[in-house]
Every structure is written in C-alpha cells, then in structure tokens.
C-alpha cells in the first residue's frame, strides 16, 4: 500500500456501498439451494491444504490490490515464491488503501479480480466482519499469537512499520526531535497531513502513536486527540510525496519508518540531505496480507502466498526493504546482517511501544473518535 495512495472520501464510500447493495439486490431472486450448496463446497475447499500443481497454473497472472512490487519488497517476495515452487507469473497491481481493498473484494464478489492485498493490521478484523477473507489458516500462522491473524484465517501479520518523521535538512535546519516539537511556529504549514477518519492504516497508527506519546494507549486516545487538535494548524495540504519532500514544499513528512528509509536512500542519490526521527512514544504497527475469499479460481495460489509471507525467505525480503518482519519482532527469527544493512540503529527503537493485542482496537470507533474529538473538537 503506497503511503500516497488514494483515500476514499465518505461520498466514494457510499457509492461503493450502493454498488454492493445493487449486487445483492440483483441476485435476490435466484434460488438459494444452488447457492447454499456451492458455498458449502467452497468453504470446504478453502479449508483444505493447497494443491501445488493447481497453484502453478493459477499463478500465471497474479493480480493484487495495494501490493505493488515496491511496497515493502513484495516484488522480491513474489519472485522468491515463484522460484521455490518453480513457476512463471505476471504481477498486476492496483494501488489502494486498506478499507478500499475490503470494499472492492465485497463489491466484486460475483466477478473477483484480486488474489491478495496488503492491509494495515487494524483492518484485519474489518475483513473478518465483512467476510471477505476465507477460513484458511496457513500452517505458518502457528507462529503468530491472537490478534496477529484472522479468527478463522484469511489474513496474517507480515511486517511492522513504525510511525516516524523524515525531514529535508537542506530546508529545515532546526530538526524536530519529538512529536511535540512539530507544534513550533516555525513548522506551520510544513508538516504532512494525517487523517485517521477511516481508510488508511498509516494515519490511524500514527494517531495511536500520539496517544502513547502523551500518556494514553490504543484504548485511551484522548491524549492523542488533544495533541492532534493542536497539530492540525501545522499541517499542509500538499501531497505527501518524495517530490514535495525534495523540493522543500513539504519538508517534514510523517510515514512508516521503512518508507522514510526508502525516501532517504532515493534522495541521497540525488544529493538531497534528509534525517529520519523515530519519536519517543511511537509504536510498532503491523501490516498484514489478506486473501480474497471470492476468488475461488485462484484459491490454491492464494493459500500458497498466505503461507509463504511468513517463511524465512519472505520475512528476510521484507527486512531488506527496512520493514521489521513480524517474526523478528516476536523473537522468532534470526536475520542475517545483510538483511539489516538499511535499518536505522536499534537504539532509536528503544522506546517504541509494542501493542500486545490489536484485536482490542476497533477501527470504526477510532475513526469516529478522530472525527468527533479532533476534526469536530
């Protein structure tokens, strides 16, 4: 999921809701008997182990939402999987945010397109609730505790991002060292916007990080809301891109640490100086991979992929991008030094909070709290 990906407005959300309702209405008159039998068969098939020969055929065109090759090194992950299972494939991705992916799976249930998607961990329970993910628990998911995988399967945590700041130091000489520093008058209009009202995992994770930074938690967001209200006047409407960072149009940007690292490396090659800050009071925010329940024609390769993302090979590939793999965070994976060469020093993460059970976080309540207490406050 690209940090600058399109975020649905409430108007677009309603449009998708209407489209989904239209599908349901159109099929309401069809006899339920064949549908029930089909659904039972499909659910039984989903629960079975994958068939590798079928998976190889299904993988020829591998279509995803919010999972471009350049996001957290998914391109290498897919390549490693193809090499392991000996098949050729073409990867086609359409970039979008977590909630949009869930709505898209639902809206396309009668004509499914995507096989898998990357989502913020907050949206895993939403995918469960909307029943867009199948009851398939990959063998590798045994490594994950509750809250880092779907209730019945269908999604698993993969790697973590830490809400951080990247600063163009050619423009900003007095670099902010903390979240609170962003409130200084000199930074007015120079900070990237955050909107935790419902569609993107990065903004929501950042909101939770602010709660922790000022004495709250994932279940006590009030301190984060108080800070966010003050920070609103500092935020710019400029797009949060590498180009606006490079030009100095938006010289302070908030995003996950691994995206900051990728930006810093790209700009260093162009002679632009940056600095990444991991503010005290930030959090480890996992991302997850989900697979599409409705895409039964690609069922086997979907199962292969959901299992593979937790393999040593895939976890190391995520690490090489700068994303800290979920198994490493849990203490279940030793990484070669080569995989960690682009990481920031470990001491910068000494005060990063680890949320033990993400199932306690209700994405709808969090979004509504932002709307009521930050935007409306």
Secondary structure, DSSP 8 states (H G I E B T S, - for coil): --TT-----HHHHHHHHHHHHHHHHHTTTS-HHHHHHHHHHHHHHHHS---HHHHHHHTTEEEEES--TTSTTHHHHHHHHHHHHT---EEEEE---HHHHHHHHHHTTTS---SEEEEEGGGHHHHHHTT-S-S---GGGGGS-TTSB-SSSSEEEEEEEEEEEEEETTT-SS---STGGGGSGGGTT-EE----SSS-HHHHHHHHHHHHHTT-BTTB-HHHHHHHHHHGGGEE-S--SHHHHHHTTT-EEEEEHHHHHHHHHHHHTTT--EEEE--TT-EEEEEEEEE-TT-GGGHHHHHHHHHHTTSHHHHHHHHHHT-EEHHHHTT-----GGGGTTS--GGGGTT-EE-S-GGG--HHHHHHHIIIIII--
